[in-house]
Amino acid sequence: MHIAEKSPSVAGNGAFDGALRRPVILFLHGFPELWYTWRHQMVALSSLGYRTIAPDLRGYGDTEAPESVDAYTSLHVVGDLIGLIDAVVGDREKVFVVGHDWGAIIAWNLCLLRPDRVKALVNMSVVFDPWNPKRKPISTFRSFYGDDYYICRFQEYGEIEAEFAKVGTERVLLELLTYRNPGPILLPKGKSYDDPVSLPSWLTEYDVKYYVSKYEKCGFTGPLNYYRNMDRTWELMGPLSKAQVKVPVKFIIGDQDLTYHNPGTKKYIQEGRFKSHVPLLDEVVVMKGVGHFLHEERPDEISKHIHDYFLTF
């Protein structure tokens, strides 16, 4: 597993040991991202005294990618993270966790399965989705959005990879990273990618080149395998059907985020059902005029939200 780390500056004798004893924040990225998506928060929060750690998750970037499609359930990835936490702070200590997109899904499952390892969680974009025996994920997505919905298009091994190869890694990443429509992402076969793409202010040419260099090396298959295991993870999590997330949580989402506009999400948050499944949910922040990549679009605000919340523990 490849990790990026930034620790606070500690002067004097024993500086290294002092840095290692600082509170740890574990950052979990989404798709199509890498550890790099947390660069702003790592700098900001390390300057405030935290030891910040962000891995490339299984199959991403410079972390190993198992060949088997079945090796990418949320349980596999949570197991990876427990190994990482053990290596960083020992097998009895807790860490703070921050997640976004797929990183948020993994963070929810980490808190469900191993709440003893998490002090508190700041999660973004993806609400906790309680296990429902009548809602198998892929068939549910297909019923809402149809076969062209991006998650449905990702299911067939090799098919979307071949399409992405024709389009080119850079163009695929630009399409996904600059997506701003709060509606669902649809990828019909034969979709045209001829329209020019303008970079938002928060995404530089250097950022794009970094992502492209890593995805050209590792490919898209590992990251796409997370989507291919959504049904399998759903099956494996059945024994936790009534479980609650019993870790202190702050949740942040942009009002222009496509996830905020998923059917039922606003009501789920506003009518208290979110809180009923996450009883230690302390705060929900809906950021106005902000899209999916809120931690990059508003890095200083997100860093402050994280610091202000973790400071209470």
C-alpha positions in Angstrom: 0.0 0.0 0.0 1.3 3.4 -1.0 0.6 6.2 1.5 1.3 9.9 1.6 2.1 11.4 5.0 2.6 14.9 6.3 3.5 15.3 10.0 3.7 18.5 12.1 7.1 20.1 12.5 8.4 19.3 15.9 11.7 21.0 16.9 14.3 19.8 19.4 15.4 16.4 20.8 12.9 13.6 20.2 11.3 15.5 17.4 10.6 12.3 15.4 9.0 10.5 18.3 7.0 13.7 19.1 5.6 13.8 15.6 4.6 10.2 15.7 2.6 10.8 18.9 0.4 13.5 17.4 -3.3 12.7 16.6 -3.6 10.9 13.3 -6.1 11.8 10.6 -6.7 9.1 8.0 -8.0 10.5 4.6 -9.9 8.2 2.3 -10.3 9.2 -1.4 -12.9 8.4 -4.0 -13.1 7.8 -7.7 -11.5 8.9 -10.0 -9.0 10.2 -7.4 -5.9 9.3 -5.4 -4.3 10.3 -2.1 -3.5 13.5 -4.0 -7.1 14.8 -3.7 -6.3 15.5 0.0 -3.2 17.6 -0.6 -4.7 20.8 0.7 -6.1 19.3 3.8 -2.9 17.5 4.6 -0.9 20.7 4.5 -3.4 22.7 6.5 -4.1 20.1 9.2 -0.5 19.1 9.7 0.3 22.7 10.4 -2.3 22.5 13.2 -0.6 19.6 14.9 -2.1 16.5 13.2 -0.2 13.7 11.6 -2.0 13.3 8.3 -2.0 10.1 6.3 -3.7 9.4 2.9 -3.3 6.1 1.1 -3.9 5.2 -2.5 -6.7 2.6 -1.8 -6.5 -0.9 -3.1 -6.2 -0.9 -6.9 -5.4 2.8 -7.2 -2.2 4.6 -8.0 0.9 3.1 -6.5 -0.9 0.6 -4.3 -1.1 -3.0 -5.5 -4.1 -4.1 -7.5 -5.2 -7.7 -7.0 -6.2 -9.4 -10.3 -9.4 -11.0 -9.0 -12.5 -8.9 -9.5 -13.9 -10.4 -6.3 -11.0 -8.9 -4.2 -12.5 -5.4 -4.1 -15.5 -5.7 -1.7 -15.7 -3.1 1.1 -14.7 -5.8 3.6 -11.4 -6.3 1.7 -10.7 -2.5 1.8 -11.6 -2.2 5.4 -9.2 -5.0 6.2 -6.5 -3.0 4.3 -7.2 0.0 6.5 -7.1 -1.9 9.7 -3.7 -3.1 8.7 -2.6 0.4 8.0 -4.0 1.8 11.3 -2.2 -1.0 13.1 1.0 -0.1 11.4 0.6 3.6 12.1 -0.6 3.7 15.7 -0.6 0.1 17.0 -3.4 -2.3 17.3 -5.3 -0.6 20.2 -5.3 3.1 19.3 -7.9 5.0 17.4 -7.6 7.5 14.5 -9.7 10.3 13.1 -11.1 9.5 9.7 -12.1 11.7 6.7 -13.8 10.2 3.7 -15.3 11.4 0.4 -17.2 9.5 -2.4 -16.0 5.9 -2.3 -13.8 6.9 0.6 -17.0 7.9 2.4 -18.6 4.5 1.7 -15.5 2.7 3.0 -15.4 5.0 6.0 -19.1 4.1 6.9 -18.2 0.4 6.7 -15.0 0.9 8.7 -17.1 2.5 11.4 -19.7 -0.3 11.3 -17.2 -3.1 11.4 -14.5 -1.6 13.6 -15.8 1.4 15.6 -13.1 0.6 18.2 -10.5 2.0 15.8 -12.2 5.4 14.9 -12.3 8.4 17.2 -14.6 10.5 15.0 -15.5 10.8 11.3 -15.9 13.6 8.9 -17.6 12.2 5.9 -18.5 13.9 2.6 -20.9 13.5 -0.3 -22.3 10.0 0.3 -24.8 9.5 3.2 -24.8 6.3 5.2 -27.1 3.8 3.3 -28.5 1.2 5.7 -28.8 -2.3 4.5 -32.1 -3.1 2.9 -33.0 -6.6 1.9 -35.3 -5.3 -0.9 -32.8 -3.0 -2.5 -29.9 -4.8 -4.2 -27.7 -1.9 -5.4 -27.3 -2.4 -9.1 -30.9 -3.4 -9.9 -32.0 -0.4 -7.8 -29.7 2.0 -9.8 -30.9 0.5 -13.0 -34.6 1.0 -12.1 -34.0 4.6 -11.2 -31.7 5.7 -14.0 -31.6 3.0 -16.7 -28.8 1.0 -18.3 -26.8 4.0 -19.3 -26.2 5.1 -15.7 -22.5 5.1 -15.1 -22.5 2.6 -12.3 -24.5 0.2 -14.5 -22.1 0.7 -17.4 -19.2 -0.1 -15.1 -20.5 -3.6 -14.3 -19.3 -5.6 -17.4 -15.6 -6.4 -16.9 -13.4 -4.9 -19.7 -16.2 -3.2 -21.6 -16.0 0.3 -20.2 -12.2 -0.1 -20.0 -12.1 -0.6 -23.8 -14.2 2.5 -24.3 -12.0 4.5 -22.0 -8.9 3.4 -23.9 -10.4 4.7 -27.1 -11.3 8.0 -25.5 -7.9 8.4 -23.7 -7.1 8.6 -20.0 -6.8 12.3 -19.9 -10.2 12.9 -21.5 -11.9 10.4 -19.3 -10.5 12.0 -16.1 -11.4 15.5 -17.3 -15.0 14.4 -18.0 -15.4 12.9 -14.5 -13.4 15.5 -12.5 -15.2 18.5 -14.2 -18.7 17.1 -14.1 -20.9 19.8 -12.6 -24.5 18.7 -13.4 -26.3 17.8 -10.3 -28.2 15.1 -12.4 -27.0 11.5 -12.8 -23.9 10.7 -14.9 -25.0 8.8 -18.1 -22.6 7.1 -20.4 -24.5 5.8 -23.4 -22.6 3.6 -25.8 -21.1 5.7 -28.6 -21.1 8.9 -26.4 -19.3 11.8 -28.1 -16.4 13.3 -26.2 -15.7 16.1 -28.8 -16.9 19.1 -26.7 -14.1 21.2 -25.2 -13.5 20.8 -21.5 -12.5 23.8 -19.4 -10.7 23.3 -16.1 -12.4 24.8 -13.0 -10.3 27.1 -10.9 -9.5 24.4 -8.3 -8.0 22.0 -10.9 -4.7 22.9 -12.5 -2.9 21.4 -15.5 -0.3 20.0 -13.0 -3.1 18.3 -11.1 -4.5 16.7 -14.2 -1.0 15.6 -15.3 -0.5 13.9 -11.9 -3.8 12.0 -12.1 -3.1 11.0 -15.8 0.3 9.7 -15.0 -1.0 7.4 -12.3 -4.1 6.2 -14.1 -2.0 5.5 -17.2 0.2 3.3 -15.0 -2.5 1.5 -13.0 -5.4 1.7 -15.4 -9.1 1.9 -14.4 -9.9 -1.7 -13.7 -9.0 -1.7 -10.0 -11.1 1.4 -9.2 -14.0 0.1 -11.4 -13.9 -3.2 -9.5 -15.3 -1.4 -6.4 -18.5 -0.8 -8.4 -18.5 -4.4 -9.6 -18.6 -5.5 -6.0 -21.4 -3.4 -4.8 -23.9 -6.3 -5.0 -21.4 -8.7 -3.4 -20.7 -6.3 -0.5 -24.4 -5.9 -0.1 -24.7 -9.7 0.3 -21.8 -9.9 2.7 -23.1 -7.0 4.9 -26.5 -8.8 5.5 -25.6 -9.8 9.1 -25.3 -6.1 9.9 -28.8 -5.3 8.7 -29.9 -3.5 11.9 -26.5 -2.1 12.8 -26.0 1.6 13.5 -22.9 3.7 13.0 -21.9 4.4 16.6 -19.0 6.8 15.9 -19.3 10.6 16.3 -19.9 12.0 12.8 -20.0 15.3 11.0 -21.3 15.1 7.4 -20.7 17.6 4.7 -22.3 17.8 1.2 -22.5 20.4 -1.6 -26.0 21.4 -2.8 -24.8 21.0 -6.4 -23.4 17.5 -5.7 -25.1 14.8 -7.8 -25.3 12.7 -4.7 -27.4 15.3 -2.9 -29.9 15.0 -5.7 -30.2 11.2 -5.6 -33.8 10.1 -5.1 -34.8 10.5 -1.4 -31.4 11.8 -0.2 -32.7 15.2 0.9 -35.6 13.8 2.8 -33.4 11.2 4.4 -31.3 13.9 5.8 -34.0 16.4 6.6 -36.6 14.1 8.1 -34.2 12.5 10.7 -33.8 9.0 9.2 -30.1 9.7 8.7 -29.7 10.5 12.4 -31.7 7.4 13.3 -29.1 5.2 11.6 -26.1 7.3 12.7 -27.2 8.3 16.3 -23.9 10.2 17.0 -24.4 12.4 14.0 -23.5 15.8 15.4 -23.9 18.0 12.4 -24.9 18.1 8.7 -23.4 20.9 6.6 -24.9 21.6 3.2 -22.5 23.9 1.3 -24.2 26.3 -1.1 -23.1 26.5 -4.7 -20.6 23.6 -4.2 -20.3 20.5 -6.3 -19.1 17.0 -5.8 -15.4 17.6 -5.2 -16.1 20.0 -2.3 -12.8 19.4 -0.5 -10.9 20.6 -3.6 -13.4 23.3 -4.6 -13.4 24.8 -1.1 -10.2 23.5 0.5 -9.9 26.1 3.3 -13.5 25.8 4.4 -13.3 22.0 4.5 -10.0 22.0 6.4 -11.7 24.3 9.0 -14.7 22.1 9.2 -12.5 19.1 9.9 -10.3 20.9 12.4 -13.2 22.5 14.3 -14.9 19.1 14.7 -11.9 17.0 15.7 -10.8 19.7 18.1 -13.8 18.7 20.3 -12.4 15.3 21.0 
